[in-house]
Amino acid sequence: MTRRIGPSLKDFTRRDVLASSALTAVLFIAALLLFPASHEAEGKGPQVTAQATSR
């Protein structure tokens, strides 16, 4: 005999769909804010370049 672990799709209500959708959206927004995709969004710190010395 097999026994199900966790809820099945029959037990999935409209409230569960809305809650999981909202949590997924929050997760993606947090990921976008923490890991920006463009290089312009990086920190505006000082850029240091090394100069070659001639001898």
N, CA and C atoms as a LAMMPS dump frame, in Angstrom:
ITEM: TIMESTEP
0
ITEM: NUMBER OF ATOMS
165
ITEM: BOX BOUNDS ff ff ff
-5.0000000000000000e+02 5.0000000000000000e+02
-5.0000000000000000e+02 5.0000000000000000e+02
-5.0000000000000000e+02 5.0000000000000000e+02
ITEM: ATOMS id mol type element x y z
1 1 1 N 0.852 -1.165 0
2 1 2 C 0 0 0
3 1 3 C 0.905 1.239 0
4 2 1 N 0.574 2.19 -0.879
5 2 2 C 1.35 3.432 -0.922
6 2 3 C 0.588 4.531 -0.207
7 3 1 N 1.328 5.36 0.453
8 3 2 C 0.72 6.464 1.186
9 3 3 C 1.35 7.768 0.712
10 4 1 N 0.528 8.752 0.459
11 4 2 C 1.031 10.023 -0.027
12 4 3 C 1.662 10.821 1.099
13 5 1 N 2.747 11.473 0.744
14 5 2 C 3.408 12.368 1.685
15 5 3 C 3.134 13.784 1.205
16 6 1 N 2.532 14.599 2.029
17 6 2 C 2.236 15.976 1.666
18 6 3 C 0.892 16.097 0.957
19 7 1 N 0.509 17.335 0.664
20 7 2 C -0.795 17.568 0.051
21 7 3 C -0.816 17.188 -1.426
22 8 1 N -1.962 16.79 -1.909
23 8 2 C -2.113 16.5 -3.334
24 8 3 C -2.718 17.712 -4.023
25 9 1 N -2.838 17.664 -5.321
26 9 2 C -3.399 18.796 -6.062
27 9 3 C -4.878 18.996 -5.744
28 10 1 N -5.544 17.941 -5.292
29 10 2 C -6.958 18.086 -4.917
30 10 3 C -7.113 18.957 -3.674
31 11 1 N -6.098 18.944 -2.809
32 11 2 C -6.152 19.735 -1.588
33 11 3 C -5.642 21.164 -1.775
34 12 1 N -5.21 21.498 -2.969
35 12 2 C -4.634 22.802 -3.258
36 12 3 C -5.752 23.803 -3.538
37 13 1 N -5.923 24.795 -2.675
38 13 2 C -7.023 25.747 -2.815
39 13 3 C -6.553 27.013 -3.522
40 14 1 N -7.487 27.871 -3.821
41 14 2 C -7.173 29.135 -4.473
42 14 3 C -6.27 29.985 -3.58
43 15 1 N -6.512 29.953 -2.293
44 15 2 C -5.672 30.7 -1.351
45 15 3 C -4.238 30.185 -1.38
46 16 1 N -4.063 28.873 -1.507
47 16 2 C -2.721 28.306 -1.599
48 16 3 C -2.01 28.763 -2.873
49 17 1 N -2.737 28.845 -3.969
50 17 2 C -2.152 29.303 -5.234
51 17 3 C -1.709 30.753 -5.117
52 18 1 N -2.559 31.598 -4.536
53 18 2 C -2.209 33.006 -4.382
54 18 3 C -1.016 33.184 -3.448
55 19 1 N -0.987 32.444 -2.367
56 19 2 C 0.114 32.56 -1.418
57 19 3 C 1.429 32.099 -2.034
58 20 1 N 1.406 30.988 -2.733
59 20 2 C 2.647 30.494 -3.337
60 20 3 C 3.105 31.407 -4.464
61 21 1 N 2.168 32.002 -5.206
62 21 2 C 2.538 32.942 -6.263
63 21 3 C 3.17 34.197 -5.679
64 22 1 N 2.608 34.697 -4.606
65 22 2 C 3.151 35.893 -3.969
66 22 3 C 4.54 35.623 -3.391
67 23 1 N 4.703 34.488 -2.766
68 23 2 C 6.01 34.161 -2.207
69 23 3 C 7.056 33.959 -3.294
70 24 1 N 6.66 33.382 -4.419
71 24 2 C 7.581 33.217 -5.533
72 24 3 C 7.985 34.574 -6.098
73 25 1 N 7.032 35.49 -6.227
74 25 2 C 7.336 36.832 -6.722
75 25 3 C 8.293 37.556 -5.779
76 26 1 N 8.066 37.433 -4.479
77 26 2 C 8.955 38.063 -3.5
78 26 3 C 10.358 37.478 -3.604
79 27 1 N 10.461 36.185 -3.812
80 27 2 C 11.755 35.535 -3.938
81 27 3 C 12.515 36.059 -5.152
82 28 1 N 11.834 36.192 -6.293
83 28 2 C 12.487 36.684 -7.5
84 28 3 C 12.88 38.15 -7.367
85 29 1 N 12.05 38.96 -6.743
86 29 2 C 12.376 40.371 -6.549
87 29 3 C 13.59 40.508 -5.636
88 30 1 N 13.633 39.72 -4.579
89 30 2 C 14.78 39.759 -3.675
90 30 3 C 16.055 39.338 -4.398
91 31 1 N 15.964 38.33 -5.247
92 31 2 C 17.135 37.882 -6
93 31 3 C 17.603 38.966 -6.962
94 32 1 N 16.672 39.659 -7.61
95 32 2 C 17.052 40.734 -8.524
96 32 3 C 17.689 41.902 -7.789
97 33 1 N 17.206 42.203 -6.597
98 33 2 C 17.784 43.306 -5.842
99 33 3 C 19.159 42.952 -5.277
100 34 1 N 19.334 41.711 -4.869
101 34 2 C 20.613 41.311 -4.291
102 34 3 C 21.678 41.05 -5.345
103 35 1 N 21.272 40.57 -6.512
104 35 2 C 22.21 40.229 -7.578
105 35 3 C 21.808 40.949 -8.86
106 36 1 N 22.17 42.226 -9.002
107 36 2 C 21.784 42.961 -10.206
108 36 3 C 22.465 42.382 -11.444
109 37 1 N 21.771 42.405 -12.566
110 37 2 C 22.269 41.8 -13.789
111 37 3 C 23.136 42.763 -14.593
112 38 1 N 22.944 44.062 -14.454
113 38 2 C 23.691 45.004 -15.277
114 38 3 C 24.941 45.482 -14.555
115 39 1 N 25.934 45.83 -15.326
116 39 2 C 27.176 46.3 -14.734
117 39 3 C 27.048 47.731 -14.219
118 40 1 N 26.055 48.495 -14.684
119 40 2 C 25.851 49.849 -14.198
120 40 3 C 25.321 49.854 -12.761
121 41 1 N 24.705 48.777 -12.343
122 41 2 C 24.118 48.712 -11.01
123 41 3 C 25.154 48.38 -9.935
124 42 1 N 26.384 48.113 -10.343
125 42 2 C 27.41 47.785 -9.371
126 42 3 C 27.793 49.024 -8.574
127 43 1 N 28.513 48.82 -7.5
128 43 2 C 28.918 49.922 -6.641
129 43 3 C 29.797 50.932 -7.366
130 44 1 N 29.654 52.18 -6.999
131 44 2 C 30.405 53.256 -7.644
132 44 3 C 31.651 53.595 -6.834
133 45 1 N 32.462 52.62 -6.559
134 45 2 C 33.68 52.849 -5.802
135 45 3 C 34.79 53.375 -6.703
136 46 1 N 35.891 53.809 -6.119
137 46 2 C 37.003 54.318 -6.935
138 46 3 C 37.656 53.186 -7.717
139 47 1 N 37.998 53.495 -8.949
140 47 2 C 38.659 52.503 -9.78
141 47 3 C 40.148 52.796 -9.775
142 48 1 N 40.93 51.791 -9.525
143 48 2 C 42.382 51.957 -9.432
144 48 3 C 43.024 51.273 -10.614
145 49 1 N 43.864 52.002 -11.314
146 49 2 C 44.596 51.417 -12.437
147 49 3 C 46.078 51.476 -12.114
148 50 1 N 46.788 50.444 -12.474
149 50 2 C 48.222 50.39 -12.222
150 50 3 C 48.968 51.044 -13.374
151 51 1 N 49.951 51.858 -13.046
152 51 2 C 50.751 52.503 -14.074
153 51 3 C 52.077 51.772 -14.186
154 52 1 N 52.468 51.529 -15.411
155 52 2 C 53.743 50.854 -15.651
156 52 3 C 54.881 51.857 -15.504
157 53 1 N 55.908 51.442 -14.798
158 53 2 C 57.066 52.309 -14.65
159 53 3 C 58.126 51.928 -15.671
160 54 1 N 58.736 52.919 -16.275
161 54 2 C 59.778 52.641 -17.243
162 54 3 C 61.145 52.787 -16.561
163 55 1 N 62.065 51.885 -16.813
164 55 2 C 63.38 51.909 -16.193
165 55 3 C 64.436 52.08 -17.225
